[in-house]
Amino acid sequence: MKAIAWFVRLIFFAVVLWFALKNTTPVPLRLTEMLYWDDVPLIVVMLACVLIGVAAGTIALAPRLFALRRQVAALRRQTERTAPADAAAERLADQVASAARNVGAVGELDADTRFPR
């Protein structure tokens, strides 16, 4: 799956680079009335727009990413807390079944002592 993701990224980069290299003519870039440049290569403008878009997408996804990471950490902590309790409950069930077998109170039990044959 990671290889596919890297392949898609590589294809995207190649397409953007090819498109930018085909459009190298100088263009005027006007940000405001006072802030402008007359002969900026179009490749610079296009790549800057792509980088700004990537940055905006990353910033937009960051809160969701951090929330999901917090949720994963909380679920891992919960699993770590309940795993020893589950193991202790299984050990107790095994001890009860063993004690019942020793006193002859239980007939045949298969490997899983919770379900008789």
Backbone as CSV, one residue per row, in Angstrom:
resi,resn,N_x,N_y,N_z,CA_x,CA_y,CA_z,C_x,C_y,C_z
1,MET,0.823,-1.191,0.000,0.000,0.000,0.000,0.869,1.258,0.000
2,LYS,1.978,1.206,0.757,2.874,2.357,0.784,3.510,2.581,-0.578
3,ALA,3.807,1.490,-1.281,4.400,1.618,-2.606,3.425,2.304,-3.563
4,ILE,2.156,1.984,-3.450,1.150,2.606,-4.306,1.050,4.097,-3.990
5,ALA,1.084,4.451,-2.708,1.006,5.859,-2.317,2.208,6.632,-2.865
6,TRP,3.389,6.046,-2.747,4.579,6.725,-3.280,4.518,6.825,-4.800
7,PHE,3.966,5.824,-5.456,3.827,5.861,-6.911,2.884,6.991,-7.323
8,VAL,1.777,7.152,-6.610,0.829,8.226,-6.910,1.494,9.583,-6.691
9,ARG,2.264,9.713,-5.604,2.975,10.973,-5.355,3.974,11.275,-6.469
10,LEU,4.679,10.257,-6.901,5.656,10.439,-7.967,4.972,10.867,-9.264
11,ILE,3.866,10.240,-9.591,3.121,10.604,-10.795,2.632,12.051,-10.696
12,PHE,2.084,12.431,-9.543,1.609,13.803,-9.343,2.753,14.791,-9.520
13,PHE,3.885,14.498,-8.901,5.042,15.382,-9.028,5.496,15.491,-10.482
14,ALA,5.549,14.369,-11.190,5.995,14.377,-12.584,5.048,15.192,-13.465
15,VAL,3.753,15.050,-13.253,2.777,15.801,-14.054,2.900,17.297,-13.783
16,VAL,3.005,17.675,-12.521,3.140,19.097,-12.183,4.441,19.656,-12.750
17,LEU,5.528,18.911,-12.619,6.806,19.376,-13.148,6.761,19.501,-14.669
18,TRP,6.193,18.519,-15.352,6.088,18.572,-16.815,5.262,19.775,-17.251
19,PHE,4.125,19.971,-16.590,3.251,21.089,-16.930,3.953,22.418,-16.681
20,ALA,4.697,22.490,-15.581,5.405,23.722,-15.267,6.525,23.994,-16.266
21,LEU,7.250,22.966,-16.656,8.340,23.156,-17.614,7.836,23.567,-18.987
22,LYS,6.625,23.197,-19.337,6.036,23.593,-20.616,5.555,25.050,-20.593
23,ASN,5.464,25.639,-19.398,4.953,27.002,-19.252,5.982,27.877,-18.553
24,THR,7.070,28.187,-19.250,8.155,28.958,-18.642,8.159,30.423,-19.071
25,THR,7.174,30.855,-19.774,7.157,32.244,-20.231,7.028,33.195,-19.044
26,PRO,7.640,34.358,-19.130,7.524,35.331,-18.029,6.121,35.950,-17.994
27,VAL,5.619,36.098,-16.789,4.287,36.665,-16.592,4.367,37.738,-15.515
28,PRO,3.478,38.719,-15.570,3.436,39.692,-14.470,2.688,39.087,-13.277
29,LEU,3.225,39.305,-12.102,2.593,38.796,-10.880,2.253,39.989,-10.008
30,ARG,0.966,40.211,-9.819,0.519,41.359,-9.028,-0.261,40.850,-7.817
31,LEU,0.325,41.061,-6.646,-0.344,40.657,-5.411,-1.224,41.783,-4.885
32,THR,-0.694,42.997,-4.900,-1.467,44.178,-4.521,-1.102,45.298,-5.485
33,GLU,-1.655,46.463,-5.243,-1.344,47.628,-6.083,0.137,47.999,-5.976
34,MET,0.686,47.833,-4.783,2.079,48.225,-4.562,3.060,47.061,-4.675
35,LEU,2.584,45.852,-4.521,3.449,44.677,-4.517,3.235,43.872,-5.791
36,TYR,4.194,43.980,-6.706,4.071,43.261,-7.979,5.462,43.019,-8.573
37,TRP,5.531,42.037,-9.442,6.740,41.733,-10.202,6.321,41.612,-11.667
38,ASP,7.169,42.115,-12.550,6.800,42.140,-13.961,7.139,40.855,-14.701
39,ASP,8.317,40.294,-14.509,8.744,39.145,-15.308,9.081,37.951,-14.422
40,VAL,8.062,37.315,-13.906,8.243,36.110,-13.095,7.955,34.909,-13.990
41,PRO,8.856,33.920,-14.021,8.555,32.731,-14.838,7.293,32.031,-14.316
42,LEU,6.467,31.620,-15.247,5.215,30.961,-14.871,5.462,29.693,-14.060
43,ILE,6.586,29.020,-14.289,6.924,27.814,-13.541,7.017,28.110,-12.043
44,VAL,7.580,29.269,-11.700,7.710,29.657,-10.291,6.332,29.901,-9.682
45,VAL,5.479,30.565,-10.419,4.123,30.854,-9.933,3.356,29.553,-9.716
46,MET,3.445,28.645,-10.672,2.700,27.383,-10.574,3.213,26.521,-9.420
47,LEU,4.516,26.381,-9.297,5.053,25.559,-8.211,4.766,26.186,-6.850
48,ALA,4.793,27.516,-6.770,4.440,28.182,-5.517,2.975,27.910,-5.163
49,CYS,2.107,27.922,-6.157,0.685,27.623,-5.904,0.489,26.190,-5.427
50,VAL,1.224,25.249,-6.006,1.132,23.849,-5.566,1.617,23.721,-4.123
51,LEU,2.740,24.361,-3.806,3.265,24.289,-2.438,2.309,24.935,-1.432
52,ILE,1.703,26.048,-1.813,0.727,26.700,-0.939,-0.490,25.792,-0.743
53,GLY,-0.917,25.119,-1.790,-2.042,24.182,-1.675,-1.722,22.997,-0.774
54,VAL,-0.516,22.467,-0.900,-0.105,21.361,-0.036,-0.062,21.813,1.424
55,ALA,0.492,23.010,1.655,0.552,23.538,3.023,-0.852,23.764,3.584
56,ALA,-1.753,24.310,2.773,-3.129,24.547,3.234,-3.831,23.226,3.546
57,GLY,-3.626,22.210,2.713,-4.229,20.899,2.978,-3.686,20.266,4.238
58,THR,-2.386,20.395,4.457,-1.777,19.847,5.669,-2.321,20.539,6.911
59,ILE,-2.420,21.847,6.853,-2.952,22.603,7.992,-4.419,22.241,8.233
60,ALA,-5.177,22.044,7.167,-6.590,21.692,7.314,-6.762,20.300,7.921
61,LEU,-5.862,19.363,7.624,-5.982,17.997,8.135,-5.342,17.796,9.505
62,ALA,-4.516,18.719,9.941,-3.773,18.552,11.192,-4.680,18.332,12.404
63,PRO,-5.729,19.125,12.626,-6.564,18.872,13.815,-7.177,17.473,13.822
64,ARG,-7.662,17.012,12.693,-8.260,15.670,12.608,-7.205,14.600,12.872
65,LEU,-6.004,14.792,12.322,-4.922,13.837,12.531,-4.550,13.747,14.002
66,PHE,-4.426,14.881,14.664,-4.078,14.866,16.086,-5.194,14.249,16.926
67,ALA,-6.449,14.513,16.566,-7.575,13.913,17.298,-7.559,12.390,17.143
68,LEU,-7.291,11.902,15.942,-7.234,10.455,15.721,-6.064,9.830,16.473
69,ARG,-4.933,10.514,16.534,-3.797,9.989,17.291,-4.113,9.913,18.783
70,ARG,-4.795,10.942,19.307,-5.198,10.897,20.721,-6.159,9.738,20.970
71,GLN,-7.087,9.510,20.041,-8.046,8.420,20.187,-7.336,7.073,20.156
72,VAL,-6.377,6.890,19.268,-5.618,5.639,19.201,-4.841,5.422,20.496
73,ALA,-4.213,6.473,21.023,-3.460,6.350,22.274,-4.386,5.968,23.426
74,ALA,-5.578,6.573,23.479,-6.529,6.240,24.544,-6.992,4.794,24.429
75,LEU,-7.254,4.329,23.212,-7.688,2.940,23.025,-6.565,1.964,23.384
76,ARG,-5.321,2.314,23.081,-4.201,1.452,23.472,-4.070,1.374,24.982
77,ARG,-4.211,2.529,25.654,-4.148,2.517,27.132,-5.278,1.664,27.707
78,GLN,-6.475,1.780,27.135,-7.613,1.000,27.610,-7.365,-0.490,27.405
79,THR,-6.793,-0.854,26.267,-6.492,-2.254,25.983,-5.446,-2.789,26.947
80,GLU,-4.433,-1.984,27.245,-3.400,-2.415,28.184,-3.961,-2.610,29.578
81,ARG,-4.946,-1.799,29.960,-5.547,-1.950,31.291,-6.437,-3.177,31.364
82,THR,-7.179,-3.481,30.300,-8.119,-4.593,30.357,-7.470,-5.932,30.051
83,ALA,-6.340,-5.943,29.359,-5.687,-7.212,29.013,-5.258,-7.986,30.254
84,PRO,-4.614,-7.360,31.246,-4.275,-8.132,32.456,-5.514,-8.633,33.196
85,ALA,-6.584,-7.854,33.214,-7.807,-8.290,33.878,-8.398,-9.502,33.163
86,ASP,-8.387,-9.500,31.843,-8.889,-10.639,31.079,-8.031,-11.870,31.320
87,ALA,-6.721,-11.687,31.370,-5.816,-12.809,31.630,-6.045,-13.364,33.030
88,ALA,-6.262,-12.482,34.007,-6.524,-12.929,35.377,-7.843,-13.697,35.440
89,ALA,-8.857,-13.229,34.716,-10.144,-13.918,34.702,-10.003,-15.303,34.076
90,GLU,-9.204,-15.419,33.022,-8.986,-16.731,32.401,-8.242,-17.669,33.339
91,ARG,-7.227,-17.128,34.039,-6.497,-17.968,34.999,-7.423,-18.447,36.113
92,LEU,-8.289,-17.566,36.593,-9.239,-17.946,37.638,-10.196,-19.020,37.131
93,ALA,-10.684,-18.884,35.897,-11.582,-19.889,35.330,-10.861,-21.227,35.194
94,ASP,-9.597,-21.194,34.781,-8.822,-22.432,34.681,-8.629,-23.071,36.058
95,GLN,-8.373,-22.259,37.082,-8.194,-22.789,38.438,-9.487,-23.407,38.957
96,VAL,-10.611,-22.742,38.685,-11.908,-23.276,39.125,-12.183,-24.603,38.417
97,ALA,-11.925,-24.659,37.120,-12.157,-25.891,36.374,-11.240,-26.999,36.869
98,SER,-9.992,-26.667,37.160,-9.046,-27.657,37.671,-9.493,-28.177,39.037
99,ALA,-9.924,-27.258,39.887,-10.402,-27.672,41.197,-11.642,-28.555,41.060
100,ALA,-12.545,-28.214,40.161,-13.746,-29.018,39.960,-13.385,-30.407,39.451
101,ARG,-12.397,-30.499,38.568,-11.955,-31.808,38.075,-11.352,-32.633,39.210
102,ASN,-10.574,-31.969,40.066,-9.904,-32.685,41.150,-10.891,-33.285,42.146
103,VAL,-11.996,-32.627,42.375,-12.978,-33.165,43.328,-14.000,-34.059,42.647
104,GLY,-13.902,-34.181,41.319,-14.792,-35.082,40.601,-16.144,-34.498,40.313
105,ALA,-16.289,-33.198,40.403,-17.585,-32.578,40.190,-17.891,-32.364,38.714
106,VAL,-16.878,-32.471,37.870,-17.080,-32.168,36.456,-16.715,-33.399,35.648
107,GLY,-17.538,-33.672,34.654,-17.245,-34.795,33.770,-16.162,-34.409,32.772
108,GLU,-16.366,-34.780,31.529,-15.368,-34.509,30.505,-15.490,-33.062,30.031
109,LEU,-14.353,-32.378,29.997,-14.289,-31.020,29.463,-13.234,-31.005,28.370
110,ASP,-13.507,-30.278,27.307,-12.467,-30.176,26.295,-11.491,-29.062,26.676
111,ALA,-10.620,-28.702,25.761,-9.543,-27.761,26.060,-10.060,-26.413,26.554
112,ASP,-11.157,-25.950,26.019,-11.739,-24.694,26.492,-12.714,-25.028,27.612
113,THR,-12.338,-24.741,28.827,-13.090,-25.211,29.996,-14.434,-24.512,30.155
114,ARG,-14.716,-23.529,29.396,-15.981,-22.835,29.543,-17.132,-23.530,28.839
115,PHE,-16.825,-24.416,27.875,-17.875,-25.080,27.109,-17.725,-26.601,27.229
116,PRO,-18.627,-27.275,27.953,-18.527,-28.750,28.047,-18.884,-29.391,26.707
117,ARG,-18.424,-30.616,26.528,-18.703,-31.352,25.268,-20.120,-31.786,25.182
